[in-house]
Amino acid sequence: MPFDFYAWVLTDPETCVGSAPLAETPSMADLPRLIRLKYLTVTNRWTNLESNTPVSLFAATNGDRSSSRIWSELLATYRVDDVVSIALRDRYGCWAFLDLWRLEGLFSKEDCSLLASVTEVVTAALRRSLVSTFASVSNAPEDPGGPVVLLLSDDIDLVSQTPQTDAYLRALLPTDADRSPVPAAAYHVAAQLLAREEGIDENLPLARVHLRGGVWVTLRAARIDQGSAPVTASIAVSIEPTPPVARAGLYARVVGLTEREAELLHHLVGGHDTREIAGRMFVSEHTVQDHLKSVFAKSGVNNRRLLIARATGVA
């Protein structure tokens, strides 16, 4: 199935915000603008699509592509004829979305059917591929000595950062001296903040991002109170190690725990023993042990200590 350009974005399964994008577009210089418009466009937004069901832009707009904000404000200038979009989602969360662009010609029903035939397998593989990112205890760099914050404009262009940010990010993401180590997810959480402000999507402007080894960080975007003084930067994006409880919640999704199994893991992380967990879950101690055996089987570990270490990143 031919296509000319693409955007393949892994997402935080709970907030659906982009965490690790891979893209090939006509102009990488337009990437912040592309991300911003993707989040501010309702048509074929991945959060609005039925799971694992590809939809083309031409079909979604009944041929009126100009009704799509991202097409009318950017893709039309690239002479894009059509875009097929798909949300890769299962019962544990949204793991990615994919856009394929075609410069000449439309995506057919057969094209969409071909994509649909592989998405369930790909979605499951995406989720399973993250299991290895919890296999080692996180090895984050030393305390940066101050807040790690990026300052962006409403066009989500990087304006400034706190003094500690560059060194901290370079420790996490080894980067050539002439290149910025800013995680691409910073632009995505900022774009989600704008979408939330415009009432397009209510998900939090937050993404948990795997960087390397067992290191997971959380990015959050918030509006800067500008007061009466005009300033260039209007959005702050903070970066910090993902807290143990939040990391454990993500781990539960990645290994495919049921709601009750995830609750059990939460209590284990809280330091409770079998008797205490049984009381909190209103089940017998025997039932707790049954749930625990299932959690062990899904996570590939055979003792509580290792399970908690992998889930929280704390030995």
Buried (B, 14 or more C-beta within 10 A) or exposed (E): EEBBBBBBBBBBBBBBBBBBBEBEBBEEEBBBBBBBBBBBBBBBBBBBBEBBBBBBBBBBBEEEBEBBBBBBBBBBEBEBBBBBBBBBBBEBBBBBBBBBBBBEEBBBEEBBEEBEEEBEEBBBEBBEEBBEBBEBBBEBEEEBEEBBBBBBBBEBBBBEBBEBBBBBBBBBBEEEEEEBBBBBBBBBBBBBBBBBEEEBBEBBBBBBBBBEBBBBBBBBBBBEEEEEEEEEBBBBBBBBBBBBEBBBBBBBBBBBBBEBBBBBBBBBBBEBEBEEBBEBBEBEEEBBEEBBEBBBEBBEBEEBEBBBBBBBBEE
